[in-house]
Amino acid sequence: MRGSLSFSGVHRARSLSMRLLVMGGTWFLGRHIAEAALTKGWDVTTFNRGRSGKDVPGVKPVHGDRTVIEDVQRFAAHGPWDAVIDTSSSDLPPRDVLLTASTLKDCAARWVHVSTVSVYRGWPHRHLTDDSELLECPADADESYGYTGEDGSPTVYGFQKAGGERAVTESFADRAVFLRPGVILGPGEYVGRLPWWLRRAHQGGPFVAPAPAQRLIQPVDVRDVAAFALDQAVSEFESGSYNVAHPDGITFENFLGACLEVTGGAGRPVWVDPAVLIENGVKQWTELPCGAPTAVSGQWIRAGLLPQDSAADRCARPSATPGIGCRTTAAPWTTRGGQNTGSTLRKRRRLSLRSDQAFSAGISYGGGGADAGLEGG
């Protein structure tokens, strides 16, 4: 190891040239962070397994498995760093996050941890603030810890991510910053949420959209999240946790309208009552991306998109064009991504067949028309 970073000299180091470690750094958010840091003239190291995408030109790539102590100790020797931004812990149990954080605590001055809004105990049923109560999970928990409620809340994922936050806190204390995004959209997205809607809008014809049309959602552009993460890496504030979401919210109608506009599509959203979707077994997230909330007592709640007080509104307000809450046209959203983007989108297209079935069922439900819970838009 090159030696521990003198924390008393952190601000001096940051004012010159930041040394940044990005955990991940080859696709979507991690890639945007690495690219943006390089444009600032920062010295950027990335650590990943070398499987999910190509290394960003200009970074110092180190390949290894962060769940293997020998690999972690080996890449720690490439430090010290002024900050670590962790974008690669979404599938890791807390104990693996603890392994990395505890190993790096003496060679990194600050840890910016990309977490999730799912860590909140009240998610997705209640309005959230940065200080809302979190789920409880030990820092050394394995992947078996937690449970998923009958209505889909809380989730094992939420428990695991809460434990990951605790693991970072145990190692970095007041040198840790937690970013809790809801839905991140933008160039390079590999989950397939926005690309699914763009392709469906472009395809034309009527397509299912979850009513009501004026429901607010809070997606945030990946480039804004990357910029906010970099801001936190150099922030003079010691620590904090931040909900990262569109500060104002946009209606789902405007979201789909923007998809139609940028693709030049001739599609027409048909707003389907949640009861029809529930009857036909349409699942949240996977079968109507971004818009399909969890069923609770026969009704839908805005899973992943409930109103959140957004710290990004106070510290780095996302720049959003009217309607879509993002800053680009259709082409970049569908052409840049990780190696799994194509297979993920193919899966989305297969799943969308059930949405089409829900549309067909809805037309005949109760005789069709508005009485069937359908509204043309």
N, C-alpha and C positions, 0 to 999 in steps of 0.2 A: 504494500500500500504506500502511496506517495506521502501519506501523512494526514493528520486531521486538519480540517479547516478551522482557522481561528475565527470564531463567531463574532468576536469584537471587531473584526475587519470586514464583515460581510458587506456593509453599505459601501465601503471603499471599493471592494471588488466589483460590486454591481454597477458602480458608476463608471467602471472602465469596460471590461468585457466579461459578461456573464459566462460561467461554466455551467451548462445545463445538462442534466441526465433525464432522458425521456424513457420511461419504462414502456416498451412497445415501440411506437414511432414509425410503423410501416404502412398503416392504413387508417382511413377515416380520421377521427379526432387526433390520434397520436401523430399521424403524418402531417396534418395541418399545423400542429404545434411545432413539430421539428422544422417544417418549411418556414413558418413565420419567424421562429427564433433565428434561423440562419440569415433571414433578410435584415435582422437587427444587428448582424455582425457577431452574434454569440457563438461560443464554442460549444457544439452540441454532440453529446454522446447518446447513442440509443442502445438499449439492451432488449433483445427478443430472441426467439428460437430460430428466426430466419425462415419461417414457414408461411406466414400470412401475407407477405407482400415483399416488394423489393425495397432495399434500403434507400433512403432519401440521399441523393447526391450531395456531398458536402458534409455529411455527418461522420462521426467516428463510430462505426457499428461494432458492437460486441455481441456475439451470439452465444446463447446458453439457455439453460432452464432455471428460472427463478425459484423453482421448488426444490432444487438440488443445492445443498449447502456449499459444495465445492465450486459450483458454477458461480454462485453469488459472491463467494469470497474472491474468486478470480477476477470478476469484473469490478469488484470494489477497489481493486488495485489501480484502476484507471482514474480514480478520483484524485483529489477531492472535487466537490461540486458546490456551487452556490445554491443550487436548488435541484430537487427531483420533482418531476411531474409524472405521476403514475396513471397511465391510461390502460393498463393491461391486467387489472386484477378482477375484472367482472366475473370470471369463471373460477376464481380461486377461493378456497376456504380461508377463514381468518388466520389459521396457523401458518399458511404459506405467505400471507401478507406480513405477518409478524416476523417470519424468517428474514425477509428482505429488509424490512424497516429496521429491525434490531441490528442487522449487519451493517447498514449504511448510516446509522445514527451519528457516528463519529467522523464521517467523511462527507456529510452533506449538511448544509446550514438550514435548509427549509424543505418541507415536503408538501407538495400540492397534490391532493388525492381526489381523483375523479370517482365519485360515489354515485348515488342515485336517490331520487325522491322516495323510493320504496323503503328507505330505512325508517320512515316515520310510522309510528304506531297508528296514527289516525288515517293513514293513506289507504284507499283513496276516498274515504267517506267525509273527511272534514277539510275545511279551509286550513291551509298550512302557512306557517311562518318559519323563519330560520331557527326559531327557538322551540318549535313543536317537539313533543316527546318522541324519543327514539325507541325502536325495538331493542330488547336486551339480548346480547350475544357475547360470550367470552372471547377474548382476544386469541385464545389458543384453540378455538373450536375447530372440529373437522367438518367435512362436507355433509355430515348427517344431522347437523344441528339445525333446529327450526322446523316449522311446519307451514303448510298452506291451508288457510281456512276454507270452509265449504263454499263461501261466496267469492273465493279467490283473493281474500285479504285476511291477514297478512300473507306473505309468501316466504318460502324457504330462501329465495333470492334476497328478499329484504333483510331477513335475519343475518344471512351470510355477509351482506355488505355492511350492516351495522357492526358486526364483529370485526370486519376489516378496518373500519374507522377506529374502533377501540384499539386494534393492534398498532395502528400508526400513532395514536395518541400515547400509548404506553412507551413508545420509543422516542417520539419527537416532541411530546407535550405541547408547549405553546409555540413551537416552531412548525406546527402542522396547520394546513388549510384544507377544508373539505368543500368540494363543489358537488352539489346535488341537482343534476339536471333531470328534467322530465323526458321529453322527446327531443332528440337532436336530429335535425335533417340537414341535407346539404350535399355538396360534391363528394363523391367517394362513398356514399352510404351503402353499406353491404347488407343491412337488414331488409331493405326493400320497401320501406313505407312510402316515402314520397315517389320513388320511381314507379311503384305499383299504381298510384293514382294518376301520375302523368301518362303512363301507358294506357290506362283505362280511359282517360279523358280523350286521348288521341285516337283511340280505336273507334269511337263514335257510337251512336245509338244510346238508348236509355241504360243507366246503370244505377245500382242501389247506393243510396247514401243514408246514413243513420240520422233520423230526425231527432230534434228540431234543427232546421237549417241555421237558426241564429245562435246555436250553442257555441260558446267560446272555447277555443283551444289555445294552448300556449307553447307551440313548438319554437325552437330556437335554432339559429343557423350555426353550423359547426364552426365556421370561421369566427363567429363572435365568441363562441365558447373557447376556442383556441386563444384568441386575443385576451380574454378575461383570465384564462389560466396563466398566461405569460405575465399579465399585470400583477397577479397574486404572487408569482415567483419573485418579483422585485419589490413587492409592497413593503412599506415600513411598519405596517400593522403586524403584530406578533402572530396572531392566529385568527381563526374565524371559520364559520360555516355559512355557505351561501346557496340559496335556491337559485338555480340558473334556468330561467324560463322567459318567454316573451313577456315583457312587463305589462302590456295592456290586454293581450289576448286578441285573437281574430276569430271571426265566425267561420264555421265549417263551410257555409255557403260561399264566403269570400275566398276561402282556401281552394275550394274546387273551381270557383270561377277563375282564379289565377292559373290553375292547372290547365284549364281549357284555353285560356288566352295564350299562354306561352307555348303550348303545343300546337295551336291552331286546330284543335280537335273539334269534332262536331257532336261530342257526347252530350247527353242530357241527364243530369242527376234526378233521380226519383226518390223523394224523401220517404223512407219507410218507418212506420211506427215501430218502436223497440219491441213491442209484444210480438209482432210478426217475425222479427229477426230471432227472438228467443224461441218461438215455436219451431222455427226451422233450424235451430241448433247452430246459428252463426256465432262463431267464437270471437272474443275480443282479440285485437291486435293481429291475429294471424289471418283472418278472413275478411276483415274490413280494416286495413291498417290505419292507425291514428284515430279512427273514429268509432271503433266498436268497444264500448265500455262493458264492464262487468254486470251481469244480471243479478239483481238483489230484490227478492220479493216480487219478481215479475216485472221489475223496472230496471232501467239502465242508469248507472252513475258514470261520471266522466273519469274513468280509470286512466291514470297517467296524465290527465289534463285538467284536474280540478284547479280552481283558483289558487295560486301560490303568490305570496309576497316574494318578489324577486330582488335579491341583493344586487343582481346585475343591473337593475334599474337604478340603483343608487351609485354603483361603482363603475359600470361599463355598459351603459344602456345598449342593448342590441340594435343595430341599424336594420330597419325592416321596411320593405316596400309594402304599400297597401295591399292587403288581401292575403299574401302568402307568408308574410313574416320572415322572408328570406331574401337573398340579394342576387339571385341569378336567374338565368333562363333554363329551359328544359335540358338542352344538350349536355352541359357539364354534369348535371345530376345523374344522368344515365350512362355516362361513358367512363367516369373515373371511379375506381373502386378496388377492393381487395379481390383476391383470387376466387372467393366464394360468391361474389356478387351474382354471377350468372345462374348458378344452381339455386340460390336463394330466391331469385326472381321467378325462376321456373316453378318453384314450389308455390310461390304466391299465386301464380296464374292457375295452378291446379286447384288451390284452395278457393280461388274466386268463383269456381263453378258452383259452389254451394251458395254463394251470394246471389248468383244468377237464378238458382233454384228458389231462393227466398223471394226474389223479385217475381218469378212466375207464380209462386204460391200466393204472394201478396195480391196479385191482380185478381185471383179468384176468391180470395179471402173475403167473405161477407158480401160477395157480389161485385167486388171491384170498386175502383174509384176511391174517393175520399173516405167512404165508409169502411174501406179495407185498410185504412191507415196509410194510404199512399197519396203523395202530392207530387205533381210534376213540377220541375223547376227549370 
